[in-house]
Amino acid sequence: MLKKEQTNKQDKRGETSKERPFHTKLCTLLGIEYPIIQGALGGGISGPELVAAVSNAGGLGVLAAWGLSLDQLRKAIQRTRELTAHPFALNIMPVSPEFTRSRTELAVHEGIGIVSTGRGDPKEPIVQLLKSKGIKVLGVVPTVRHALRLEEEGVDALVASGCEAGGHVGKVSTMPLVPQVVDAVKVPVVAAGGIIDARGFLAALSLGACGVQLGTRFVAAKESLATPEEKQRILEAGDEDNVVTEIFTGKPVRVLTSPRLDSLLKSMKDGLSPEETHSRILELRKKKRGNEPGYTSVTSGQGAGLIHEILSANEIIREIISGAEDLYRRLDPWS
């Protein structure tokens, strides 16, 4: 798991080194240097610039299909290829049968090499279709039950995502979820949910994961398409400044709180009528999309309080790997 692969050969980025820190089987599977995956940040946040920057830094950038039309997605794929020659993935969230089918067909047509699914079983036969075209599939799962189902469908690896994560969440936290998934399946497992820095990275590997997926940390990256206000909200967030709500999509989503969201949630708790609740939810969604002050509810995990500066994707990955090396040496009784 904590494998340091010895090599005197020149790596893919033209660098010569005697060892490749934390080179796990995930790296071999995906053709990447470091076992770090950028979470699929929908809503236009994970644009080609961020995806390419993560891949160029040695991780796996992930382009989200959600929030883009087919033509926009096609152009985003082409633009990403202009910015990086390294592997990147396309994330397909199972929004509806038509959405899933059309984005899957686009992935095949565009020759995408890696696809990650949304949380849980996509409930469409896309895994077999993608695999039949030689595409590697990563399934994002919130439970052991979903992990077993997707392994049976043929995924190449699983991302066990705990409820600390931003976006759509399950009910099981990362610390107990990851080792249970690791014990239940034979395919490689990636840990996600609340992982921000080198400490979380090394902890995930110690739980049996062969890599990590980071979402919130990359929202606060220089290349992220999140607004300056959204990035600042993450920098200012504390450990209690997020909430899980179904207001935005009808399913549990973890976001940072905002004045308007707090007000609405309190009113609903106090017995707001169904009609007024519906009206205010529509207003909140509309003004959030317009980034109006006071309505910004940033999708964010519980680890946001660990983020204190906006760094480039390359700086984030280098900081995690170098920090993990330092921690590993401190924990090694023979060093």
Long-range contacts (C-beta under 8 A, 24 or more apart in sequence): 1-205, 1-208, 1-210, 2-205, 2-328, 12-86, 13-58, 21-321, 21-324, 21-325, 22-205, 22-321, 22-324, 22-325, 24-188, 24-205, 24-210, 24-211, 25-188, 25-210, 26-157, 26-188, 26-190, 26-210, 26-211, 27-211, 29-136, 29-156, 29-157, 29-188, 30-60, 30-87, 30-114, 30-136, 31-86, 31-87, 32-58, 32-59, 32-60, 32-86, 32-87, 33-58, 33-59, 34-58, 34-59, 34-317, 34-320, 34-321, 35-190, 35-210, 35-211, 35-212, 36-60, 36-201, 36-211, 36-212, 36-213, 36-214, 36-317, 36-320, 36-321, 37-62, 37-89, 37-116, 37-138, 37-159, 37-190, 37-211, 37-212, 37-213, 37-214, 38-62, 38-213, 38-214, 38-215, 38-218, 38-313, 39-165, 39-166, 39-167, 39-192, 39-213, 39-214, 39-215, 39-216, 39-218, 40-64, 40-66, 40-91, 40-93, 40-116, 40-118, 40-140, 40-215, 41-215, 41-218, 41-219, 41-224, 41-226, 41-299, 42-66, 42-67, 42-91, 42-93, 42-167, 42-299, 43-67, 43-299, 44-68, 44-225, 45-219, 45-224, 45-225, 45-226, 46-218, 46-224, 46-225, 47-76, 47-223, 47-225, 48-76, 48-79, 48-80, 48-82, 48-83, 49-83, 49-223, 49-225, 50-218, 50-221, 50-223, 50-224, 50-225, 50-313, 51-80, 51-83, 51-84, 51-88, 52-80, 52-83, 52-84, 52-88, 53-83, 53-221, 53-223, 53-312, 53-313, 53-314, 54-88, 54-218, 54-313, 54-317, 55-84, 55-86, 55-87, 55-88, 56-83, 56-84, 56-86, 56-313, 56-314, 57-313, 57-314, 57-316, 57-317, 57-318, 58-317, 59-313, 59-317, 60-87, 60-88, 60-89, 60-114, 61-88, 61-89, 61-313, 62-88, 62-89, 62-90, 62-91, 62-116, 63-88, 63-89, 63-90, 63-91, 64-91, 64-93, 65-90, 65-91, 65-92, 65-93, 65-99, 65-103, 65-106, 66-91, 66-93, 66-95, 70-102, 70-103, 70-106, 73-103, 73-106, 74-106, 74-110, 77-106, 77-110, 77-112, 78-110, 87-113, 87-114, 88-114, 89-113, 89-114, 89-115, 89-116, 89-138, 90-114, 90-115, 90-116, 91-115, 91-116, 91-117, 91-118, 92-116, 92-117, 92-118, 92-122, 92-126, 93-117, 93-118, 93-119, 94-118, 94-120, 94-122, 94-123, 94-124, 97-124, 100-124, 100-126, 101-126, 104-129, 104-130, 107-135, 108-133, 108-135, 114-138, 116-140, 116-159, 117-150, 117-155, 118-168, 119-146, 119-161, 119-168, 119-170, 120-146, 121-146, 121-149, 121-150, 121-153, 127-153, 127-154, 127-155, 128-153, 128-154, 138-190, 140-192, 140-213, 141-181, 142-169, 142-170, 142-171, 142-172, 142-177, 143-170, 143-172, 143-177, 144-177, 144-180, 144-181, 144-184, 147-181, 147-184, 147-185, 147-189, 148-184, 148-185, 151-185, 151-186, 151-187, 155-187, 156-187, 156-188, 157-187, 157-188, 157-189, 157-190, 157-210, 158-185, 158-187, 158-188, 158-189, 158-190, 159-189, 159-190, 159-191, 159-192, 159-213, 160-189, 160-190, 160-191, 160-192, 160-209, 161-192, 161-193, 161-213, 162-191, 162-192, 162-193, 162-194, 163-193, 163-244, 163-254, 164-193, 164-194, 164-254, 164-301, 164-302, 164-303, 165-192, 165-193, 165-194, 165-215, 165-216, 165-254, 165-301, 166-215, 166-216, 166-219, 166-242, 166-254, 166-255, 166-299, 166-300, 166-301, 166-304, 167-215, 167-253, 167-254, 167-299, 168-249, 168-251, 168-252, 168-253, 169-193, 169-244, 169-252, 169-253, 169-254, 170-252, 174-204, 175-207, 178-204, 178-207, 178-208, 178-209, 179-207, 179-208, 182-207, 182-208, 182-209, 183-208, 193-301, 194-301, 194-302, 194-303, 195-303, 196-303, 196-304, 196-306, 196-307, 197-306, 197-319, 197-320, 197-323, 198-319, 198-320, 198-321, 198-322, 198-323, 198-324, 198-326, 198-327, 199-323, 199-327, 200-303, 201-320, 201-321, 201-323, 201-324, 202-324, 202-327, 202-328, 214-316, 215-299, 215-301, 216-300, 216-301, 216-303, 216-304, 216-307, 217-303, 217-307, 217-316, 218-313, 218-316, 219-298, 219-299, 219-300, 220-307, 220-310, 220-311, 221-310, 221-311, 221-312, 221-313, 221-316, 222-310, 222-311, 222-312, 222-313, 223-312, 223-313, 226-298, 227-291, 227-296, 229-291, 229-293, 229-296, 230-291, 230-296, 230-298, 231-310, 233-258, 233-296, 233-298, 233-300, 234-298, 234-300, 234-304, 234-307, 235-307, 235-308, 235-309, 235-310, 237-300, 237-304, 237-305, 237-307, 238-305, 239-302, 239-305, 241-304, 241-305, 242-300, 242-301, 242-302, 242-304, 247-281, 247-284, 247-285, 248-285, 248-288, 248-297, 253-299, 254-299, 254-300, 254-301, 254-302, 255-297, 255-298, 255-299, 255-300, 256-297, 256-298, 256-299, 256-300, 256-304, 257-297, 258-294, 258-295, 258-296, 258-297, 259-294, 260-284, 260-287, 260-294, 260-295, 260-297, 261-295, 261-297
